[in-house]
Amino acid sequence: MLELRPNCECCDKDLPPDAADAVMCTFECTFCTDCAANRLPGGRCPNCGGELVRRPVRPADKLAKFPASTKRVLKAHAGCGKAA
């Protein structure tokens, strides 16, 4: 089951479980679409080089039993920093 991480690993933007602008790689590294398009080289995951795809939304009725992660991940990737 996906962790549904709560933030962009690049700019730390909040990405709630129903965020339409969350993308992730196969290792679940999570980014906002703005960082993926404008800050990450080639729009690829800076950790593994993998493709970033839209993160699926977990149905609201399943979140109670299978909650999203609350662990924030933030890394100092080239081009990343706190969003203005």
N, CA, C and O atoms as CSV, one atom per row, in Angstrom:
chain,resi,resn,atom,element,x,y,z
A,1,MET,N,N,0.838,-1.166,0.000
A,1,MET,CA,C,0.000,0.000,0.000
A,1,MET,C,C,0.893,1.243,0.000
A,1,MET,O,O,1.919,1.275,0.680
A,2,LEU,N,N,0.504,2.247,-0.753
A,2,LEU,CA,C,1.281,3.473,-0.844
A,2,LEU,C,C,1.252,4.257,0.461
A,2,LEU,O,O,0.239,4.282,1.159
A,3,GLU,N,N,2.373,4.896,0.782
A,3,GLU,CA,C,2.465,5.709,1.990
A,3,GLU,C,C,1.652,6.992,1.884
A,3,GLU,O,O,1.129,7.475,2.888
A,4,LEU,N,N,1.541,7.546,0.694
A,4,LEU,CA,C,0.910,8.848,0.473
A,4,LEU,C,C,1.587,9.891,1.361
A,4,LEU,O,O,0.981,10.430,2.287
A,5,ARG,N,N,2.852,10.161,1.057
A,5,ARG,CA,C,3.644,11.104,1.845
A,5,ARG,C,C,3.013,12.496,1.809
A,5,ARG,O,O,2.422,12.888,0.803
A,6,PRO,N,N,3.143,13.243,2.915
A,6,PRO,CA,C,2.387,14.485,3.075
A,6,PRO,C,C,2.974,15.756,2.475
A,6,PRO,O,O,2.381,16.828,2.598
A,7,ASN,N,N,4.137,15.649,1.825
A,7,ASN,CA,C,4.761,16.883,1.329
A,7,ASN,C,C,5.641,16.617,0.117
A,7,ASN,O,O,6.008,15.482,-0.188
A,8,CYS,N,N,5.963,17.719,-0.563
A,8,CYS,CA,C,6.916,17.663,-1.670
A,8,CYS,C,C,8.313,17.579,-1.075
A,8,CYS,O,O,8.678,18.382,-0.216
A,9,GLU,N,N,9.077,16.625,-1.524
A,9,GLU,CA,C,10.433,16.398,-1.037
A,9,GLU,C,C,11.366,17.537,-1.435
A,9,GLU,O,O,12.440,17.687,-0.853
A,10,CYS,N,N,10.974,18.327,-2.406
A,10,CYS,CA,C,11.808,19.408,-2.923
A,10,CYS,C,C,11.514,20.737,-2.215
A,10,CYS,O,O,12.422,21.334,-1.637
A,11,CYS,N,N,10.258,21.210,-2.248
A,11,CYS,CA,C,9.913,22.535,-1.707
A,11,CYS,C,C,9.139,22.474,-0.399
A,11,CYS,O,O,8.861,23.515,0.197
A,12,ASP,N,N,8.786,21.286,0.059
A,12,ASP,CA,C,8.054,21.057,1.313
A,12,ASP,C,C,6.593,21.502,1.250
A,12,ASP,O,O,5.962,21.676,2.292
A,13,LYS,N,N,6.052,21.687,0.061
A,13,LYS,CA,C,4.636,22.029,-0.081
A,13,LYS,C,C,3.793,20.898,0.490
A,13,LYS,O,O,4.111,19.726,0.291
A,14,ASP,N,N,2.727,21.238,1.195
A,14,ASP,CA,C,1.800,20.228,1.697
A,14,ASP,C,C,1.097,19.536,0.532
A,14,ASP,O,O,0.604,20.191,-0.386
A,15,LEU,N,N,1.056,18.207,0.581
A,15,LEU,CA,C,0.371,17.409,-0.433
A,15,LEU,C,C,-0.545,16.426,0.290
A,15,LEU,O,O,-0.159,15.287,0.552
A,16,PRO,N,N,-1.765,16.873,0.613
A,16,PRO,CA,C,-2.694,15.991,1.308
A,16,PRO,C,C,-3.042,14.773,0.464
A,16,PRO,O,O,-2.761,14.759,-0.735
A,17,PRO,N,N,-3.641,13.760,1.057
A,17,PRO,CA,C,-3.936,12.521,0.327
A,17,PRO,C,C,-4.746,12.708,-0.958
A,17,PRO,O,O,-4.644,11.899,-1.881
A,18,ASP,N,N,-5.548,13.771,-1.016
A,18,ASP,CA,C,-6.369,13.998,-2.216
A,18,ASP,C,C,-5.766,15.025,-3.172
A,18,ASP,O,O,-6.453,15.506,-4.073
A,19,ALA,N,N,-4.484,15.366,-2.985
A,19,ALA,CA,C,-3.833,16.363,-3.836
A,19,ALA,C,C,-3.767,15.892,-5.284
A,19,ALA,O,O,-3.297,14.791,-5.572
A,20,ALA,N,N,-4.237,16.733,-6.176
A,20,ALA,CA,C,-4.195,16.417,-7.606
A,20,ALA,C,C,-2.841,16.772,-8.215
A,20,ALA,O,O,-2.544,16.375,-9.341
A,21,ASP,N,N,-2.019,17.519,-7.474
A,21,ASP,CA,C,-0.729,17.954,-8.008
A,21,ASP,C,C,0.449,17.223,-7.371
A,21,ASP,O,O,1.548,17.773,-7.293
A,22,ALA,N,N,0.235,15.998,-6.920
A,22,ALA,CA,C,1.313,15.177,-6.358
A,22,ALA,C,C,1.764,14.150,-7.388
A,22,ALA,O,O,0.947,13.486,-8.024
A,23,VAL,N,N,3.084,14.032,-7.540
A,23,VAL,CA,C,3.652,13.007,-8.417
A,23,VAL,C,C,4.651,12.204,-7.602
A,23,VAL,O,O,5.165,12.677,-6.589
A,24,MET,N,N,4.922,10.985,-8.052
A,24,MET,CA,C,5.844,10.115,-7.322
A,24,MET,C,C,6.547,9.159,-8.284
A,24,MET,O,O,6.107,8.955,-9.415
A,25,CYS,N,N,7.650,8.577,-7.807
A,25,CYS,CA,C,8.360,7.553,-8.570
A,25,CYS,C,C,8.007,6.183,-7.987
A,25,CYS,O,O,7.187,6.095,-7.073
A,26,THR,N,N,8.602,5.139,-8.495
A,26,THR,CA,C,8.284,3.792,-8.011
A,26,THR,C,C,8.768,3.538,-6.587
A,26,THR,O,O,8.338,2.572,-5.957
A,27,PHE,N,N,9.661,4.395,-6.066
A,27,PHE,CA,C,10.117,4.272,-4.686
A,27,PHE,C,C,9.316,5.179,-3.756
A,27,PHE,O,O,9.643,5.305,-2.576
A,28,GLU,N,N,8.281,5.804,-4.278
A,28,GLU,CA,C,7.375,6.690,-3.552
A,28,GLU,C,C,7.977,8.032,-3.171
A,28,GLU,O,O,7.416,8.734,-2.331
A,29,CYS,N,N,9.108,8.408,-3.767
A,29,CYS,CA,C,9.614,9.760,-3.586
A,29,CYS,C,C,8.513,10.661,-4.134
A,29,CYS,O,O,8.011,10.419,-5.232
A,30,THR,N,N,8.136,11.683,-3.398
A,30,THR,CA,C,6.958,12.476,-3.727
A,30,THR,C,C,7.318,13.934,-3.947
A,30,THR,O,O,8.079,14.525,-3.182
A,31,PHE,N,N,6.758,14.503,-5.008
A,31,PHE,CA,C,7.024,15.885,-5.391
A,31,PHE,C,C,5.738,16.547,-5.866
A,31,PHE,O,O,4.791,15.863,-6.255
A,32,CYS,N,N,5.704,17.878,-5.836
A,32,CYS,CA,C,4.572,18.592,-6.428
A,32,CYS,C,C,4.843,18.723,-7.924
A,32,CYS,O,O,5.992,18.630,-8.358
A,33,THR,N,N,3.813,18.934,-8.697
A,33,THR,CA,C,3.980,19.021,-10.152
A,33,THR,C,C,4.827,20.226,-10.551
A,33,THR,O,O,5.531,20.174,-11.560
A,34,ASP,N,N,4.770,21.318,-9.771
A,34,ASP,CA,C,5.579,22.494,-10.095
A,34,ASP,C,C,7.067,22.167,-9.994
A,34,ASP,O,O,7.830,22.490,-10.904
A,35,CYS,N,N,7.484,21.536,-8.911
A,35,CYS,CA,C,8.898,21.161,-8.768
A,35,CYS,C,C,9.312,20.146,-9.825
A,35,CYS,O,O,10.401,20.244,-10.390
A,36,ALA,N,N,8.453,19.176,-10.092
A,36,ALA,CA,C,8.774,18.155,-11.091
A,36,ALA,C,C,9.007,18.796,-12.453
A,36,ALA,O,O,9.911,18.395,-13.186
A,37,ALA,N,N,8.200,19.785,-12.790
A,37,ALA,CA,C,8.302,20.418,-14.108
A,37,ALA,C,C,9.391,21.478,-14.177
A,37,ALA,O,O,10.010,21.655,-15.226
A,38,ASN,N,N,9.639,22.191,-13.069
A,38,ASN,CA,C,10.505,23.363,-13.141
A,38,ASN,C,C,11.806,23.296,-12.352
A,38,ASN,O,O,12.696,24.116,-12.578
A,39,ARG,N,N,11.941,22.354,-11.441
A,39,ARG,CA,C,13.146,22.316,-10.607
A,39,ARG,C,C,13.955,21.033,-10.741
A,39,ARG,O,O,15.152,21.028,-10.454
A,40,LEU,N,N,13.330,19.959,-11.168
A,40,LEU,CA,C,14.031,18.675,-11.243
A,40,LEU,C,C,14.505,18.426,-12.663
A,40,LEU,O,O,13.713,18.520,-13.601
A,41,PRO,N,N,15.779,18.109,-12.841
A,41,PRO,CA,C,16.330,17.881,-14.184
A,41,PRO,C,C,15.561,16.817,-14.959
A,41,PRO,O,O,15.465,15.665,-14.535
A,42,GLY,N,N,15.023,17.218,-16.088
A,42,GLY,CA,C,14.300,16.281,-16.947
A,42,GLY,C,C,12.979,15.820,-16.369
A,42,GLY,O,O,12.355,14.908,-16.912
A,43,GLY,N,N,12.532,16.439,-15.262
A,43,GLY,CA,C,11.281,16.029,-14.646
A,43,GLY,C,C,11.330,14.612,-14.103
A,43,GLY,O,O,10.305,13.936,-14.021
A,44,ARG,N,N,12.532,14.159,-13.731
A,44,ARG,CA,C,12.712,12.802,-13.224
A,44,ARG,C,C,13.078,12.846,-11.754
A,44,ARG,O,O,13.524,13.872,-11.239
A,45,CYS,N,N,12.884,11.724,-11.089
A,45,CYS,CA,C,13.206,11.634,-9.667
A,45,CYS,C,C,14.709,11.849,-9.476
A,45,CYS,O,O,15.515,11.157,-10.098
A,46,PRO,N,N,15.093,12.805,-8.617
A,46,PRO,CA,C,16.520,13.048,-8.400
A,46,PRO,C,C,17.185,11.965,-7.552
A,46,PRO,O,O,18.413,11.923,-7.472
A,47,ASN,N,N,16.414,11.102,-6.927
A,47,ASN,CA,C,16.973,10.022,-6.111
A,47,ASN,C,C,17.320,8.797,-6.945
A,47,ASN,O,O,18.404,8.232,-6.806
A,48,CYS,N,N,16.397,8.388,-7.812
A,48,CYS,CA,C,16.607,7.151,-8.564
A,48,CYS,C,C,16.654,7.359,-10.079
A,48,CYS,O,O,17.018,6.441,-10.814
A,49,GLY,N,N,16.291,8.551,-10.551
A,49,GLY,CA,C,16.276,8.813,-11.992
A,49,GLY,C,C,15.023,8.299,-12.669
A,49,GLY,O,O,14.893,8.368,-13.891
A,50,GLY,N,N,14.098,7.784,-11.871
A,50,GLY,CA,C,12.878,7.198,-12.418
A,50,GLY,C,C,11.840,8.218,-12.851
A,50,GLY,O,O,11.924,9.406,-12.537
A,51,GLU,N,N,10.875,7.718,-13.570
A,51,GLU,CA,C,9.763,8.516,-14.065
A,51,GLU,C,C,8.880,8.974,-12.913
A,51,GLU,O,O,8.625,8.215,-11.978
A,52,LEU,N,N,8.419,10.205,-12.983
A,52,LEU,CA,C,7.469,10.717,-12.001
A,52,LEU,C,C,6.087,10.691,-12.634
A,52,LEU,O,O,5.881,11.219,-13.727
A,53,VAL,N,N,5.149,10.073,-11.940
A,53,VAL,CA,C,3.776,9.941,-12.433
A,53,VAL,C,C,2.806,10.460,-11.383
A,53,VAL,O,O,3.147,10.551,-10.204
A,54,ARG,N,N,1.591,10.802,-11.818
A,54,ARG,CA,C,0.582,11.315,-10.901
A,54,ARG,C,C,0.323,10.293,-9.799
A,54,ARG,O,O,0.129,9.106,-10.062
A,55,ARG,N,N,0.325,10.778,-8.563
A,55,ARG,CA,C,0.042,9.906,-7.426
A,55,ARG,C,C,-1.464,9.659,-7.366
A,55,ARG,O,O,-2.242,10.609,-7.448
A,56,PRO,N,N,-1.886,8.410,-7.227
A,56,PRO,CA,C,-3.320,8.140,-7.135
A,56,PRO,C,C,-3.900,8.665,-5.833
A,56,PRO,O,O,-3.195,8.829,-4.837
A,57,VAL,N,N,-5.199,8.924,-5.866
A,57,VAL,CA,C,-5.911,9.405,-4.683
A,57,VAL,C,C,-6.595,8.217,-4.017
A,57,VAL,O,O,-7.349,7.485,-4.658
A,58,ARG,N,N,-6.328,8.031,-2.738
A,58,ARG,CA,C,-6.981,6.957,-1.988
A,58,ARG,C,C,-8.420,7.396,-1.691
A,58,ARG,O,O,-8.641,8.514,-1.226
A,59,PRO,N,N,-9.386,6.535,-1.953
A,59,PRO,CA,C,-10.780,6.904,-1.666
A,59,PRO,C,C,-10.943,7.312,-0.201
A,59,PRO,O,O,-10.382,6.682,0.696
A,60,ALA,N,N,-11.714,8.369,0.025
A,60,ALA,CA,C,-11.894,8.929,1.365
A,60,ALA,C,C,-12.362,7.888,2.374
A,60,ALA,O,O,-11.949,7.925,3.533
A,61,ASP,N,N,-13.211,6.966,1.954
A,61,ASP,CA,C,-13.710,5.960,2.900
A,61,ASP,C,C,-12.640,4.950,3.305
A,61,ASP,O,O,-12.821,4.218,4.278
A,62,LYS,N,N,-11.542,4.902,2.583
A,62,LYS,CA,C,-10.436,3.988,2.922
A,62,LYS,C,C,-9.374,4.662,3.800
A,62,LYS,O,O,-8.574,3.978,4.438
A,63,LEU,N,N,-9.365,6.009,3.833
A,63,LEU,CA,C,-8.344,6.711,4.616
A,63,LEU,C,C,-8.452,6.447,6.108
A,63,LEU,O,O,-7.435,6.454,6.802
A,64,ALA,N,N,-9.640,6.218,6.616
A,64,ALA,CA,C,-9.798,5.958,8.047
A,64,ALA,C,C,-9.090,4.666,8.450
A,64,ALA,O,O,-8.426,4.614,9.486
A,65,LYS,N,N,-9.230,3.646,7.645
A,65,LYS,CA,C,-8.603,2.354,7.954
A,65,LYS,C,C,-7.147,2.310,7.493
A,65,LYS,O,O,-6.313,1.650,8.113
A,66,PHE,N,N,-6.850,3.014,6.406
A,66,PHE,CA,C,-5.509,3.015,5.818
A,66,PHE,C,C,-5.037,4.458,5.666
A,66,PHE,O,O,-5.024,4.981,4.552
A,67,PRO,N,N,-4.649,5.116,6.768
A,67,PRO,CA,C,-4.295,6.541,6.715
A,67,PRO,C,C,-3.011,6.815,5.945
A,67,PRO,O,O,-2.144,5.953,5.800
A,68,ALA,N,N,-2.924,8.043,5.460
A,68,ALA,CA,C,-1.721,8.501,4.764
A,68,ALA,C,C,-0.594,8.694,5.784
A,68,ALA,O,O,-0.846,8.863,6.977
A,69,SER,N,N,0.615,8.668,5.312
A,69,SER,CA,C,1.774,8.884,6.169
A,69,SER,C,C,1.775,10.319,6.706
A,69,SER,O,O,1.262,11.231,6.059
A,70,THR,N,N,2.343,10.504,7.869
A,70,THR,CA,C,2.528,11.839,8.436
A,70,THR,C,C,4.010,12.202,8.482
A,70,THR,O,O,4.372,13.298,8.911
A,71,LYS,N,N,4.867,11.280,8.039
A,71,LYS,CA,C,6.319,11.506,8.057
A,71,LYS,C,C,6.721,12.357,6.861
A,71,LYS,O,O,6.579,11.941,5.711
A,72,ARG,N,N,7.220,13.545,7.146
A,72,ARG,CA,C,7.648,14.453,6.086
A,72,ARG,C,C,9.071,14.097,5.656
A,72,ARG,O,O,9.925,13.800,6.492
A,73,VAL,N,N,9.315,14.130,4.352
A,73,VAL,CA,C,10.636,13.870,3.784
A,73,VAL,C,C,11.038,15.122,3.023
A,73,VAL,O,O,10.276,15.607,2.187
A,74,LEU,N,N,12.223,15.652,3.300
A,74,LEU,CA,C,12.730,16.841,2.627
A,74,LEU,C,C,14.204,16.628,2.395
A,74,LEU,O,O,14.946,16.330,3.331
A,75,LYS,N,N,14.641,16.779,1.148
A,75,LYS,CA,C,16.047,16.559,0.815
A,75,LYS,C,C,16.588,17.755,0.045
A,75,LYS,O,O,15.837,18.457,-0.633
A,76,ALA,N,N,17.868,17.982,0.150
A,76,ALA,CA,C,18.535,19.115,-0.495
A,76,ALA,C,C,18.978,18.736,-1.908
A,76,ALA,O,O,20.168,18.550,-2.166
A,77,HIS,N,N,18.027,18.625,-2.804
A,77,HIS,CA,C,18.349,18.336,-4.199
A,77,HIS,C,C,18.744,19.618,-4.901
A,77,HIS,O,O,18.279,20.695,-4.531
A,78,ALA,N,N,19.598,19.518,-5.911
A,78,ALA,CA,C,19.958,20.693,-6.702
A,78,ALA,C,C,18.698,21.323,-7.271
A,78,ALA,O,O,17.853,20.622,-7.827
A,79,GLY,N,N,18.560,22.630,-7.140
A,79,GLY,CA,C,17.404,23.336,-7.664
A,79,GLY,C,C,16.251,23.418,-6.695
A,79,GLY,O,O,15.279,24.129,-6.950
A,80,CYS,N,N,16.339,22.701,-5.581
A,80,CYS,CA,C,15.249,22.713,-4.607
A,80,CYS,C,C,15.564,23.690,-3.480
A,80,CYS,O,O,16.718,24.037,-3.228
A,81,GLY,N,N,14.538,24.104,-2.840
A,81,GLY,CA,C,14.626,24.982,-1.688
A,81,GLY,C,C,13.238,25.341,-1.263
A,81,GLY,O,O,12.278,25.047,-1.976
A,82,LYS,N,N,13.102,25.957,-0.142
A,82,LYS,CA,C,11.786,26.352,0.355
A,82,LYS,C,C,11.112,27.245,-0.666
A,82,LYS,O,O,11.701,28.217,-1.139
A,83,ALA,N,N,9.869,26.912,-1.006
A,83,ALA,CA,C,9.117,27.705,-1.979
A,83,ALA,C,C,8.926,29.120,-1.446
A,83,ALA,O,O,8.762,29.328,-0.244
A,84,ALA,N,N,8.951,30.074,-2.342
A,84,ALA,CA,C,8.786,31.483,-1.958
A,84,ALA,C,C,7.344,31.800,-1.638
A,84,ALA,O,O,7.023,32.938,-1.296
